[in-house]
Amino acid sequence: MSNLGQVRTMAEMSAAGTSPEVLFWVGCAGSFDDRAKKITKAFVQLLQKAEVSFAVLGTEESCTGDPAKRAGNEFLFQMQAMTNIQVMNAYEVKSIVTTCPHCFNTLKNEYPGLGGHYEVMHHTQFLKKLLDSGRLTVTGGSFKGKKITFHDPCYLGRANKIYEAPRELIAKLEAELLEMKRCKSNGLCCGAGGAQMFKEPEKGDKDINVERTEEALEVQPEVIATACPFCNTMMTDGVKSKEKEKSVRVLDLAELLAQAAEL
């Protein structure tokens, strides 16, 4: 995010005696993974276009602890969570937005039990809010009439029942939404959750991300839309395994909106 020099940290805003409308929780993937950094940048561009006052924690942000918790290390999770909660409570953080459903779920549902009480939004919810209020306007642009299918992230969909916000963003693009045979509450995991992102899959007949990609390709989309950096990686790898990367793009909804808005 260094080339978006105007992004301020909570420390800088606090030193200036101001506080942001919202804290943007970047997450490990959005901070360190080269592909996910593009999602981070697209979302920041949209926030700046909507003139949202926001800040990041920068070096004070640590992993939420989601991978540790899902992998069974509750002690490490609580250590990571308590560190983050102390930092955010010191800044009197009220609202958080994140592009990662894993961070979203953990901050929203796991942190209150450890003393971290915040209004937490996924970026699809926040972008919908900006569009509904007129702070952000997007026309179909380059995606008007394009065939797009949406892969529901587990921690956004089944875990938190957020199905409509992402689809309403696709509607704003004036694109044609094609639903996979397994979608919404019946969606299929991409295979990255539960810390599986960081290890090779167990031996089997087929990798789950390939199975999910095949379901996406069945509806013959031009774009597979995602709303999670882990899902993005898994679906991208699946498209490559099917040698379809020249005809099918995998893009986060923030990237779709930023491109449509020609940012």
LINVEN-V343573 format. One record per residue. SS is DSSP state (@ for helix, = for strand, . for the rest). PHI is phi in whole degrees, -180 to 180 (999 if undefined). PSI is psi in radians with two decimals (* if undefined). Layout:
SS&PHI&PSI / SS&PHI&PSI
This chain:
.&999&0.05 / .&-64&-0.52 / .&-80&-0.06 / .&-101&1.15 / .&-55&-0.40 / .&-82&0.04 / .&-76&2.12 / .&-96&2.68 / =&-95&2.82 / @&-60&-0.64 / @&-62&-0.75 / @&-65&-0.76 / @&-67&-0.70 / @&-63&-0.72 / @&-64&-0.52 / .&-87&-0.02 / .&79&0.35 / .&-122&2.87 / .&-135&2.57 / .&-81&2.85 / .&-65&-0.63 / =&-151&2.54 / =&-92&2.20 / =&-90&1.92 / =&-85&1.90 / .&-75&-0.72 / @&85&2.82 / @&-64&-0.81 / @&-63&-0.84 / @&-65&-0.37 / @&-91&-0.65 / @&-117&-0.46 / .&-82&2.20 / @&-59&-0.68 / @&-69&-0.77 / @&-68&-0.46 / @&-59&-0.56 / @&-67&-0.61 / @&-66&-0.78 / @&-56&-0.84 / @&-65&-0.70 / @&-63&-0.75 / @&-67&-0.71 / @&-61&-0.72 / @&-61&-0.70 / @&-67&-0.72 / @&-62&-0.73 / @&-68&-0.67 / @&-64&-0.65 / .&-82&-0.01 / .&58&0.74 / .&-83&2.30 / .&-81&1.95 / =&-140&2.85 / =&-146&2.85 / =&-118&2.84 / .&-83&-0.36 / @&64&-2.28 / @&-68&-0.22 / @&-83&-0.14 / .&-86&2.24 / .&-115&2.97 / .&-57&2.46 / .&-63&-0.40 / .&101&0.00 / @&-56&-0.88 / @&-61&-0.69 / @&-62&-0.79 / @&-64&-0.82 / @&-67&-0.49 / .&-85&-0.05 / .&103&0.06 / .&-99&1.38 / @&-63&-0.62 / @&-62&-0.84 / @&-64&-0.71 / @&-56&-0.85 / @&-66&-0.61 / @&-63&-0.83 / @&-65&-0.75 / @&-64&-0.80 / @&-62&-0.66 / @&-61&-0.83 / @&-65&-0.73 / @&-64&-0.73 / @&-60&-0.75 / @&-64&-0.86 / @&-68&-0.68 / @&-67&-0.57 / @&-64&-0.57 / .&-88&0.00 / .&56&0.78 / .&-65&2.32 / .&-110&-0.78 / =&-124&2.43 / =&-130&2.43 / =&-126&2.44 / =&-142&2.59 / .&-87&-0.04 / .&-112&2.07 / @&-61&-0.48 / @&-68&-0.81 / @&-63&-0.79 / @&-55&-0.90 / @&-63&-0.74 / @&-69&-0.81 / @&-64&-0.68 / @&-78&-0.75 / @&-107&-0.42 / @&-100&-0.57 / .&-71&-0.58 / @&-56&-0.62 / @&-67&-0.25 / @&-112&0.19 / .&99&0.18 / .&-107&1.69 / .&-108&1.91 / .&-139&2.75 / =&-83&2.05 / =&-116&2.24 / =&-125&2.51 / =&-81&2.68 / @&-62&-0.47 / @&-68&-0.66 / @&-66&-0.76 / @&-68&-0.71 / @&-66&-0.67 / @&-61&-0.74 / @&-61&-0.75 / @&-66&-0.69 / @&-70&-0.76 / @&-63&-0.61 / .&-86&-0.10 / .&84&0.06 / .&-73&-0.43 / .&-130&2.33 / .&-124&2.36 / .&-138&2.30 / .&-107&2.93 / .&-51&-0.71 / @&53&-2.32 / @&-71&-0.16 / @&-105&0.04 / .&-60&2.16 / .&79&-0.07 / .&-74&2.63 / =&-89&2.04 / =&-125&2.33 / =&-113&2.57 / =&-115&2.25 / .&-95&2.05 / .&-74&2.07 / .&-69&2.44 / .&-57&-0.78 / .&-80&-0.17 / .&-94&-0.83 / .&-78&-1.54 / .&-59&-0.62 / .&-76&-0.56 / .&-128&0.12 / .&58&0.58 / .&-102&1.75 / .&-117&-0.56 / @&-85&-0.63 / @&-55&-0.84 / @&-62&-0.68 / @&-70&-0.57 / @&-68&-0.54 / @&-67&-0.69 / @&-65&-0.66 / @&-62&-0.63 / @&-64&-0.43 / .&-80&-0.08 / .&58&0.61 / .&-98&2.92 / =&-95&1.99 / =&-85&2.13 / .&-110&2.05 / .&-85&2.41 / .&-73&2.82 / .&-63&-0.54 / .&-111&1.91 / .&-148&3.01 / @&52&-2.23 / @&-68&-0.24 / @&-105&0.26 / .&-63&2.76 / .&-107&2.33 / .&-61&2.55 / .&-77&-0.28 / .&105&0.02 / .&-99&-0.27 / .&-69&3.00 / .&62&0.56 / .&68&0.19 / @&-68&-0.35 / @&-56&-0.54 / @&-101&0.28 / .&-144&2.84 / .&-76&2.58 / .&-70&2.71 / .&-67&2.80 / .&-65&2.46 / .&-170&-3.01 / .&-78&-0.57 / .&-158&2.47 / .&-70&2.47 / @&-65&-0.55 / @&-68&-0.51 / @&-70&-0.74 / @&-58&-0.80 / @&-68&-0.69 / @&-64&-0.67 / @&-61&-0.68 / @&-65&-0.66 / @&-67&-0.76 / @&-68&-0.43 / @&-58&-0.59 / .&-88&0.06 / .&55&1.01 / .&-84&2.80 / .&-92&-0.44 / =&-137&2.33 / =&-100&1.99 / =&-91&2.41 / =&-127&2.94 / .&-140&0.55 / .&-155&2.29 / @&-63&-0.56 / @&-68&-0.83 / @&-58&-0.69 / @&-59&-0.80 / @&-62&-0.82 / @&-66&-0.72 / @&-71&-0.63 / @&-63&-0.78 / @&-63&-0.64 / @&-65&-0.75 / @&-63&-0.69 / @&-64&-0.70 / @&-65&-0.46 / .&-94&0.04 / .&55&0.76 / .&-114&0.19 / .&-64&-0.34 / .&-78&-0.45 / .&-109&-0.34 / .&-126&2.19 / =&-101&2.55 / =&-111&2.02 / =&-136&2.50 / =&-74&2.67 / @&-60&-0.56 / @&-64&-0.68 / @&-68&-0.69 / @&-61&-0.82 / @&-68&-0.70 / @&-65&-0.71 / @&-68&-0.69 / @&-65&-0.60 / .&-84&-0.01 / .&56&0.80 / .&-86&*
